[in-house]
Amino acid sequence: MRFEHSDRVWEEFPSLAAGVVRARGVGGPAPVDEAVSAFEKRARARRAAEGELEPIRAWRRAYAAMGFKPTKHRCAAESLLRRWRREGALPRVHPLVDLCNAASLAYAVPVAVVDVAGVGGDLQVRHARGTEEFTDLSGRVERVEPGEVVYAQGAGVAHSRRWAGRQSAASGVGPGTGEVLVVAEGLHEGAAGDVGELAAELAECLGALWGAHTSTAVLEGSARVFEF
């Protein structure tokens, strides 16, 4: 399996960096509360609104460049931060998702958790051709707009909308998940260091809490493909 961004994505967003973690053996529950609380504490210590954070500002600029109104269509990290600020906590979904959502709060970058079995093939972040279909969490199927950046599987399936906006039901984590690909993407100056640190922290947590076997990489510049 390969994970990569297309050449066009790299050309249009040269500051892009992605921290990736492949983890096997993450099935079942795990005691994530302490790690989640630690990530949330770091997010709380910033005391800045999400719109003041450079990682979020960089994603807003990217959304504007893609033709989306940034205050209407937000990256997943901004949406999480806004909800967490309003409600004081995020709903618990699945231990693995809860952990990665908390890491997203701490670093203010989108973190996708992809069930490898739910994808079953290569993933490329690229501009949509207009032939891709996306299945939302309620099971509703949407046709993706041509030119929209998505996590694409082949020619016909999109596992995300508006790049880092929403994730499909097909690739989402569930009770039967045993192997995942975690992807943290940043577009701001210094993003490579941040997403690399995030990936390393998550790999350590996954190993400690689940006993998972992990491998990590930072995609940037000439190192643009993660194969496993």
Backbone as CSV, one residue per row, in Angstrom:
resi,resn,N_x,N_y,N_z,CA_x,CA_y,CA_z,C_x,C_y,C_z
1,MET,0.845,-1.188,0.000,0.000,0.000,0.000,0.879,1.237,0.000
2,ARG,0.437,2.246,-0.733,1.164,3.501,-0.824,0.267,4.647,-0.370
3,PHE,0.871,5.599,0.312,0.194,6.858,0.599,1.069,7.963,0.051
4,GLU,0.466,8.878,-0.702,1.233,9.965,-1.304,0.317,11.118,-1.677
5,HIS,0.935,12.260,-1.950,0.237,13.418,-2.493,0.661,13.562,-3.955
6,SER,-0.246,14.013,-4.783,0.070,14.169,-6.198,1.080,15.295,-6.420
7,ASP,1.723,15.245,-7.576,2.678,16.305,-7.921,1.984,17.665,-7.949
8,ARG,0.744,17.694,-8.439,0.029,18.973,-8.509,-0.225,19.541,-7.116
9,VAL,-0.554,18.686,-6.161,-0.754,19.169,-4.787,0.536,19.764,-4.241
10,TRP,1.652,19.080,-4.472,2.932,19.607,-3.998,3.270,20.936,-4.676
11,GLU,2.955,21.050,-5.971,3.248,22.285,-6.701,2.422,23.448,-6.163
12,GLU,1.150,23.192,-5.866,0.273,24.267,-5.414,0.453,24.600,-3.933
13,PHE,0.949,23.619,-3.161,1.110,23.823,-1.718,2.513,23.368,-1.304
14,PRO,3.546,24.113,-1.711,4.934,23.681,-1.482,5.344,23.629,-0.018
15,SER,4.604,24.287,0.870,4.940,24.232,2.296,4.371,22.998,2.985
16,LEU,3.648,22.169,2.258,3.023,20.975,2.824,4.050,20.040,3.463
17,ALA,3.685,19.482,4.599,4.439,18.390,5.220,3.424,17.476,5.885
18,ALA,3.683,16.172,5.839,2.769,15.196,6.432,3.544,14.229,7.313
19,GLY,3.078,14.082,8.542,3.619,13.069,9.434,2.702,11.855,9.383
20,VAL,3.263,10.692,9.088,2.431,9.491,8.940,2.889,8.415,9.919
21,VAL,1.910,7.667,10.415,2.166,6.540,11.306,1.364,5.354,10.806
22,ARG,2.019,4.248,10.593,1.316,3.004,10.321,1.368,2.190,11.609
23,ALA,0.209,1.717,12.063,0.145,0.973,13.324,-0.667,-0.296,13.145
24,ARG,-0.095,-1.413,13.549,-0.799,-2.703,13.559,-1.016,-3.145,14.995
25,GLY,-2.176,-3.749,15.227,-2.478,-4.240,16.562,-3.138,-3.202,17.441
26,VAL,-4.056,-2.424,16.858,-4.731,-1.374,17.631,-6.203,-1.715,17.884
27,GLY,-6.545,-2.973,17.731,-7.924,-3.376,18.002,-8.226,-3.381,19.493
28,GLY,-9.489,-3.147,19.814,-9.907,-3.216,21.208,-9.716,-1.921,21.960
29,PRO,-10.206,-1.874,23.190,-10.109,-0.653,24.005,-8.695,-0.428,24.521
30,ALA,-8.457,0.780,25.003,-7.168,1.124,25.608,-7.397,2.296,26.554
31,PRO,-6.599,2.401,27.616,-6.767,3.485,28.603,-6.146,4.787,28.113
32,VAL,-6.886,5.535,27.302,-6.331,6.727,26.663,-6.579,8.015,27.447
33,ASP,-7.321,7.949,28.542,-7.744,9.178,29.230,-6.577,10.076,29.619
34,GLU,-5.529,9.502,30.157,-4.392,10.315,30.611,-3.709,11.012,29.439
35,ALA,-3.512,10.274,28.345,-2.874,10.881,27.172,-3.761,11.949,26.555
36,VAL,-5.063,11.696,26.481,-5.998,12.682,25.953,-5.960,13.953,26.800
37,SER,-5.975,13.795,28.104,-5.939,14.952,29.003,-4.646,15.754,28.833
38,ALA,-3.539,15.061,28.633,-2.255,15.751,28.459,-2.252,16.582,27.176
39,PHE,-2.779,16.030,26.090,-2.864,16.796,24.838,-3.796,17.993,25.014
40,GLU,-4.936,17.791,25.669,-5.881,18.890,25.870,-5.281,19.997,26.740
41,LYS,-4.484,19.614,27.721,-3.845,20.605,28.583,-2.926,21.506,27.770
42,ARG,-2.220,20.932,26.821,-1.343,21.735,25.964,-2.142,22.687,25.077
43,ALA,-3.261,22.207,24.575,-4.110,23.072,23.755,-4.674,24.216,24.592
44,ARG,-5.071,23.915,25.811,-5.664,24.923,26.693,-4.630,25.994,27.072
45,ALA,-3.376,25.604,27.179,-2.322,26.534,27.598,-2.045,27.616,26.553
46,ARG,-2.458,27.393,25.312,-2.200,28.396,24.265,-3.010,29.674,24.479
47,ARG,-4.220,29.544,24.971,-5.114,30.679,25.250,-5.433,31.522,24.022
48,ALA,-5.190,31.012,22.848,-5.486,31.756,21.615,-6.664,31.103,20.906
49,ALA,-7.495,31.924,20.291,-8.580,31.396,19.475,-7.988,30.711,18.252
50,GLU,-8.744,29.767,17.713,-8.211,28.972,16.605,-7.805,29.834,15.407
51,GLY,-8.548,30.917,15.145,-8.216,31.762,14.005,-6.918,32.534,14.155
52,GLU,-6.353,32.554,15.364,-5.088,33.243,15.609,-3.887,32.307,15.477
53,LEU,-4.129,31.025,15.301,-3.050,30.045,15.247,-2.544,29.908,13.817
54,GLU,-1.229,29.992,13.638,-0.676,29.965,12.291,-0.992,28.664,11.537
55,PRO,-0.961,27.481,12.171,-1.336,26.275,11.420,-2.754,26.360,10.851
56,ILE,-3.685,26.934,11.613,-5.059,27.088,11.129,-5.130,28.181,10.067
57,ARG,-4.416,29.256,10.270,-4.403,30.343,9.280,-3.878,29.827,7.939
58,ALA,-2.874,28.945,7.987,-2.328,28.390,6.750,-3.371,27.534,6.027
59,TRP,-4.149,26.753,6.788,-5.206,25.964,6.166,-6.304,26.860,5.608
60,ARG,-6.610,27.956,6.293,-7.605,28.893,5.761,-7.145,29.464,4.426
61,ARG,-5.863,29.802,4.335,-5.346,30.314,3.066,-5.451,29.254,1.975
62,ALA,-5.179,28.013,2.336,-5.272,26.921,1.358,-6.707,26.726,0.885
63,TYR,-7.661,26.789,1.800,-9.060,26.634,1.413,-9.491,27.772,0.494
64,ALA,-9.049,28.982,0.787,-9.362,30.108,-0.086,-8.765,29.892,-1.474
65,ALA,-7.530,29.375,-1.522,-6.876,29.114,-2.801,-7.613,28.039,-3.593
66,MET,-8.269,27.102,-2.885,-9.033,26.044,-3.558,-10.427,26.500,-3.948
67,GLY,-10.781,27.748,-3.607,-12.078,28.275,-3.997,-13.173,28.095,-2.973
68,PHE,-12.814,27.739,-1.735,-13.802,27.552,-0.680,-13.730,28.720,0.302
69,LYS,-14.873,29.146,0.789,-14.909,30.190,1.797,-14.394,29.612,3.112
70,PRO,-13.266,30.111,3.643,-12.631,29.472,4.810,-13.496,29.456,6.060
71,THR,-14.396,30.428,6.199,-15.240,30.447,7.393,-16.490,29.585,7.233
72,LYS,-16.699,29.033,6.045,-17.811,28.109,5.819,-17.319,26.673,5.782
73,HIS,-16.228,26.457,5.081,-15.627,25.128,4.974,-14.292,25.156,5.719
74,ARG,-14.206,24.420,6.802,-13.028,24.460,7.665,-12.313,23.117,7.652
75,CYS,-11.011,23.145,7.880,-10.285,21.891,8.042,-10.724,21.240,9.350
76,ALA,-10.492,19.934,9.452,-10.972,19.183,10.614,-10.397,19.720,11.919
77,ALA,-9.151,20.171,11.904,-8.540,20.678,13.141,-9.264,21.917,13.643
78,GLU,-9.608,22.826,12.735,-10.322,24.035,13.156,-11.716,23.683,13.681
79,SER,-12.391,22.760,13.013,-13.723,22.353,13.471,-13.655,21.749,14.863
80,LEU,-12.652,20.908,15.109,-12.487,20.312,16.439,-12.207,21.375,17.489
81,LEU,-11.310,22.297,17.174,-10.954,23.347,18.126,-12.156,24.220,18.471
82,ARG,-12.954,24.553,17.472,-14.138,25.377,17.712,-15.123,24.644,18.624
83,ARG,-15.355,23.375,18.349,-16.300,22.614,19.172,-15.769,22.442,20.587
84,TRP,-14.498,22.161,20.708,-13.888,21.961,22.026,-13.931,23.247,22.847
85,ARG,-13.715,24.386,22.182,-13.770,25.673,22.890,-15.189,25.977,23.373
86,ARG,-16.184,25.657,22.551,-17.569,25.928,22.928,-18.068,25.009,24.038
87,GLU,-17.745,23.706,23.903,-18.341,22.701,24.778,-17.433,22.260,25.915
88,GLY,-16.146,22.590,25.824,-15.227,22.230,26.895,-14.696,20.818,26.826
89,ALA,-15.203,20.024,25.902,-14.761,18.634,25.738,-15.247,18.141,24.386
90,LEU,-14.606,17.098,23.899,-15.056,16.461,22.668,-15.776,15.161,23.003
91,PRO,-16.778,14.790,22.214,-17.459,13.511,22.473,-16.504,12.344,22.267
92,ARG,-16.655,11.305,23.054,-15.830,10.115,22.902,-16.422,9.242,21.802
93,VAL,-15.586,8.872,20.868,-16.015,8.120,19.687,-15.458,6.707,19.707
94,HIS,-14.152,6.594,19.853,-13.398,5.347,19.854,-12.055,5.724,20.471
95,PRO,-11.454,4.888,21.302,-10.202,5.280,21.964,-9.135,5.813,21.013
96,LEU,-9.006,5.192,19.858,-7.989,5.620,18.907,-8.329,6.984,18.304
97,VAL,-9.589,7.163,17.951,-10.035,8.449,17.407,-9.924,9.537,18.470
98,ASP,-10.308,9.212,19.704,-10.225,10.182,20.796,-8.787,10.661,21.000
99,LEU,-7.847,9.731,20.949,-6.436,10.072,21.123,-5.956,10.989,19.998
100,CYS,-6.295,10.642,18.759,-5.828,11.439,17.625,-6.523,12.785,17.567
101,ASN,-7.787,12.853,17.966,-8.469,14.150,18.039,-7.790,15.061,19.061
102,ALA,-7.398,14.491,20.182,-6.721,15.288,21.209,-5.370,15.785,20.705
103,ALA,-4.652,14.937,19.966,-3.379,15.369,19.382,-3.602,16.489,18.381
104,SER,-4.688,16.403,17.623,-5.022,17.466,16.680,-5.261,18.783,17.402
105,LEU,-5.939,18.737,18.554,-6.133,19.950,19.355,-4.789,20.532,19.791
106,ALA,-3.901,19.679,20.268,-2.623,20.144,20.809,-1.750,20.798,19.747
107,TYR,-1.767,20.254,18.527,-0.900,20.754,17.466,-1.612,21.678,16.484
108,ALA,-2.942,21.730,16.540,-3.745,22.559,15.641,-3.535,22.197,14.175
109,VAL,-3.372,20.906,13.911,-3.299,20.422,12.534,-4.275,19.259,12.373
110,PRO,-4.808,19.056,11.170,-5.724,17.934,10.953,-5.010,16.592,11.088
111,VAL,-5.674,15.659,11.734,-5.138,14.303,11.897,-6.199,13.319,11.413
112,ALA,-5.897,12.599,10.363,-6.804,11.587,9.818,-6.384,10.211,10.321
113,VAL,-7.364,9.390,10.709,-7.108,8.019,11.134,-7.825,7.102,10.156
114,VAL,-7.078,6.401,9.340,-7.632,5.613,8.240,-7.547,4.131,8.567
115,ASP,-8.678,3.446,8.519,-8.701,1.996,8.689,-8.165,1.373,7.402
116,VAL,-7.019,0.721,7.494,-6.360,0.182,6.301,-7.243,-0.831,5.590
117,ALA,-7.919,-1.679,6.353,-8.792,-2.679,5.741,-9.970,-2.025,5.028
118,GLY,-10.419,-0.885,5.529,-11.531,-0.192,4.904,-11.175,0.458,3.589
119,VAL,-9.874,0.670,3.365,-9.412,1.249,2.108,-8.993,0.149,1.148
120,GLY,-8.115,-0.735,1.614,-7.743,-1.894,0.811,-6.924,-1.592,-0.428
121,GLY,-6.296,-0.448,-0.491,-5.487,-0.114,-1.657,-4.735,1.175,-1.439
122,ASP,-4.068,1.654,-2.488,-3.283,2.878,-2.389,-4.181,4.086,-2.166
123,LEU,-3.643,5.069,-1.474,-4.332,6.338,-1.262,-3.473,7.464,-1.825
124,GLN,-4.090,8.331,-2.587,-3.390,9.509,-3.101,-4.214,10.748,-2.809
125,VAL,-3.565,11.743,-2.233,-4.211,13.031,-2.028,-4.041,13.804,-3.326
126,ARG,-5.145,14.043,-4.011,-5.080,14.664,-5.337,-6.355,15.454,-5.615
127,HIS,-6.336,16.163,-6.735,-7.515,16.888,-7.178,-8.503,15.903,-7.786
128,ALA,-9.751,16.032,-7.400,-10.783,15.104,-7.876,-11.041,15.301,-9.371
129,ARG,-11.443,14.199,-9.998,-11.781,14.238,-11.427,-13.273,14.454,-11.650
130,GLY,-14.056,14.356,-10.574,-15.499,14.472,-10.700,-16.190,13.135,-10.841
131,THR,-15.405,12.056,-10.867,-15.972,10.709,-10.962,-16.048,10.022,-9.600
132,GLU,-15.459,10.638,-8.585,-15.355,10.004,-7.270,-16.652,10.168,-6.470
133,GLU,-16.954,9.149,-5.677,-18.086,9.207,-4.753,-17.577,9.117,-3.326
134,PHE,-18.247,9.856,-2.451,-17.891,9.922,-1.037,-19.103,9.485,-0.221
135,THR,-18.879,8.584,0.740,-19.958,8.125,1.620,-19.774,8.748,2.985
136,ASP,-20.751,9.567,3.407,-20.603,10.233,4.698,-20.961,9.291,5.839
137,LEU,-20.831,9.771,7.070,-20.997,8.899,8.231,-22.425,8.392,8.399
138,SER,-23.383,9.041,7.737,-24.768,8.574,7.800,-25.088,7.581,6.696
139,GLY,-24.118,7.361,5.799,-24.338,6.436,4.689,-24.773,7.115,3.406
140,ARG,-24.927,8.422,3.423,-25.340,9.150,2.223,-24.160,9.275,1.270
141,VAL,-24.408,9.042,-0.011,-23.359,9.095,-1.028,-23.390,10.450,-1.720
142,GLU,-22.221,11.083,-1.814,-22.095,12.389,-2.452,-21.150,12.265,-3.648
143,ARG,-21.445,12.989,-4.700,-20.522,13.087,-5.830,-19.572,14.254,-5.582
144,VAL,-18.289,13.998,-5.699,-17.269,15.007,-5.396,-17.111,15.976,-6.566
145,GLU,-16.899,17.229,-6.248,-16.740,18.259,-7.264,-15.382,18.127,-7.968
146,PRO,-15.334,18.299,-9.284,-14.052,18.271,-9.998,-13.115,19.352,-9.447
147,GLY,-11.870,18.999,-9.260,-10.871,19.947,-8.780,-10.727,20.010,-7.281
148,GLU,-11.691,19.461,-6.562,-11.608,19.441,-5.099,-10.503,18.468,-4.669
149,VAL,-9.675,18.848,-3.704,-8.628,17.952,-3.222,-9.247,16.915,-2.281
150,VAL,-8.940,15.642,-2.527,-9.514,14.542,-1.745,-8.462,13.469,-1.502
151,TYR,-8.736,12.613,-0.513,-8.005,11.369,-0.357,-8.672,10.382,-1.310
152,ALA,-8.006,10.037,-2.385,-8.624,9.239,-3.438,-8.097,7.812,-3.455
153,GLN,-9.017,6.874,-3.668,-8.672,5.473,-3.896,-9.084,5.152,-5.315
154,GLY,-8.103,5.004,-6.195,-8.415,4.767,-7.597,-9.139,5.960,-8.203
155,ALA,-9.977,5.676,-9.211,-10.672,6.735,-9.920,-12.042,7.042,-9.345
156,GLY,-12.599,6.108,-8.529,-14.000,6.235,-8.188,-14.358,6.487,-6.739
157,VAL,-13.388,6.454,-5.820,-13.718,6.567,-4.400,-12.933,7.705,-3.769
158,ALA,-13.651,8.559,-3.039,-13.019,9.618,-2.246,-13.225,9.293,-0.774
159,HIS,-12.147,9.275,-0.009,-12.228,8.999,1.420,-12.205,10.281,2.245
160,SER,-12.220,11.438,1.584,-12.337,12.705,2.311,-13.045,13.702,1.423
161,ARG,-13.543,14.766,2.037,-14.070,15.913,1.301,-13.241,17.126,1.672
162,ARG,-13.042,17.970,0.664,-12.288,19.218,0.844,-10.990,18.971,1.604
163,TRP,-10.241,18.018,1.088,-8.922,17.628,1.586,-9.003,17.123,3.014
164,ALA,-8.939,18.036,3.985,-8.914,17.632,5.391,-10.183,18.082,6.101
165,GLY,-11.304,18.050,5.368,-12.550,18.504,5.958,-13.324,17.404,6.648
166,ARG,-13.757,16.409,5.884,-14.535,15.295,6.434,-13.969,13.981,5.932
167,GLN,-14.128,12.923,6.722,-13.650,11.590,6.348,-14.827,10.683,6.044
168,SER,-14.622,9.734,5.140,-15.693,8.838,4.732,-15.958,7.758,5.781
169,ALA,-17.161,7.209,5.714,-17.516,6.102,6.601,-16.689,4.869,6.284
170,ALA,-16.353,4.666,5.007,-15.643,3.452,4.594,-14.267,3.332,5.228
171,SER,-13.590,4.462,5.433,-12.225,4.421,5.974,-12.168,4.763,7.452
172,GLY,-13.329,4.974,8.068,-13.354,5.337,9.474,-13.051,4.174,10.396
173,VAL,-12.576,4.487,11.585,-12.230,3.479,12.582,-13.504,2.951,13.243
174,GLY,-13.536,1.647,13.470,-14.680,1.018,14.121,-14.244,-0.128,15.012
175,PRO,-15.202,-0.894,15.543,-14.877,-1.998,16.467,-13.949,-3.043,15.869
176,GLY,-14.011,-3.231,14.553,-13.180,-4.261,13.934,-11.838,-3.786,13.435
177,THR,-11.510,-2.538,13.665,-10.247,-1.985,13.168,-9.054,-2.616,13.878
178,GLY,-8.062,-3.034,13.088,-6.853,-3.603,13.671,-5.575,-2.959,13.186
179,GLU,-5.656,-2.298,12.028,-4.483,-1.636,11.444,-4.914,-0.286,10.899
180,VAL,-4.131,0.745,11.200,-4.493,2.091,10.753,-3.303,2.815,10.151
181,LEU,-3.642,3.793,9.347,-2.682,4.783,8.876,-3.135,6.114,9.437
182,VAL,-2.275,6.756,10.203,-2.573,8.061,10.787,-1.777,9.108,10.010
183,VAL,-2.463,10.162,9.565,-1.811,11.192,8.759,-2.097,12.558,9.361
184,ALA,-1.037,13.289,9.699,-1.149,14.669,10.190,-0.527,15.579,9.147
185,GLU,-1.290,16.572,8.669,-0.814,17.431,7.589,-0.759,18.890,8.031
186,GLY,0.348,19.526,7.736,0.519,20.932,8.043,0.945,21.704,6.812
187,LEU,0.554,22.976,6.748,0.889,23.835,5.615,1.634,25.093,6.034
188,HIS,1.879,25.235,7.329,2.512,26.447,7.852,4.035,26.318,7.848
189,GLU,4.714,27.427,8.053,6.167,27.405,8.160,6.556,26.568,9.373
190,GLY,7.478,25.652,9.184,7.887,24.769,10.264,6.987,23.566,10.440
191,ALA,6.103,23.320,9.470,5.149,22.218,9.593,5.842,20.861,9.699
192,ALA,6.943,20.677,8.994,7.616,19.378,9.013,8.037,18.984,10.426
193,GLY,8.557,19.952,11.168,8.947,19.659,12.541,7.757,19.331,13.411
194,ASP,6.662,20.064,13.229,5.482,19.835,14.056,4.832,18.482,13.765
195,VAL,4.630,18.184,12.485,3.957,16.914,12.178,4.860,15.718,12.464
196,GLY,6.170,15.921,12.352,7.088,14.844,12.721,7.039,14.548,14.201
197,GLU,6.991,15.612,15.011,6.888,15.451,16.465,5.560,14.805,16.839
198,LEU,4.492,15.242,16.183,3.171,14.666,16.449,3.159,13.176,16.122
199,ALA,3.693,12.813,14.955,3.718,11.408,14.555,4.515,10.565,15.550
200,ALA,5.644,11.093,16.005,6.462,10.357,16.972,5.718,10.171,18.295
201,GLU,5.031,11.230,18.746,4.260,11.131,19.992,3.146,10.101,19.876
202,LEU,2.425,10.131,18.776,1.337,9.177,18.600,1.864,7.747,18.504
203,ALA,2.971,7.548,17.805,3.544,6.212,17.706,3.924,5.684,19.086
204,GLU,4.481,6.556,19.910,4.835,6.151,21.273,3.585,5.779,22.068
205,CYS,2.518,6.580,21.936,1.267,6.290,22.641,0.660,4.973,22.172
206,LEU,0.648,4.751,20.878,0.063,3.527,20.332,0.831,2.293,20.795
207,GLY,2.137,2.424,20.865,2.936,1.314,21.366,2.698,1.059,22.836
208,ALA,2.620,2.133,23.626,2.457,1.983,25.070,1.055,1.521,25.452
209,LEU,0.030,2.029,24.767,-1.349,1.768,25.166,-1.946,0.522,24.526
210,TRP,-1.568,0.234,23.294,-2.110,-0.944,22.612,-1.067,-2.038,22.410
211,GLY,0.204,-1.721,22.602,1.244,-2.666,22.230,1.380,-2.764,20.724
212,ALA,1.058,-1.685,20.017,1.041,-1.696,18.555,2.448,-1.700,17.979
213,HIS,2.560,-2.283,16.803,3.792,-2.213,16.019,3.650,-1.031,15.071
214,THR,4.571,-0.079,15.134,4.427,1.150,14.369,5.632,1.439,13.491
215,SER,5.398,2.207,12.442,6.463,2.799,11.635,6.013,4.210,11.278
216,THR,6.953,5.128,11.184,6.622,6.535,10.955,7.476,7.120,9.845
217,ALA,6.999,8.241,9.303,7.763,8.978,8.299,7.230,10.396,8.238
218,VAL,8.057,11.296,7.723,7.623,12.664,7.426,7.764,12.850,5.921
219,LEU,6.657,13.213,5.275,6.662,13.420,3.831,6.834,14.905,3.542
220,GLU,7.858,15.215,2.776,8.136,16.586,2.357,9.202,16.551,1.281
221,GLY,9.360,17.629,0.544,10.438,17.728,-0.434,10.504,16.540,-1.351
222,SER,11.636,15.845,-1.346,11.822,14.708,-2.248,11.326,13.400,-1.666
223,ALA,11.035,13.368,-0.368,10.516,12.151,0.286,9.006,12.271,0.372
224,ARG,8.327,11.832,-0.661,6.905,12.127,-0.786,6.002,10.889,-0.756
225,VAL,6.559,9.735,-0.582,5.757,8.503,-0.629,6.007,7.682,0.620
226,PHE,4.931,7.137,1.186,5.032,6.219,2.319,4.496,4.873,1.854
227,GLU,5.348,3.876,1.861,4.966,2.532,1.406,5.039,1.554,2.564
228,PHE,4.050,0.671,2.634,4.062,-0.370,3.658,3.247,-1.548,3.197
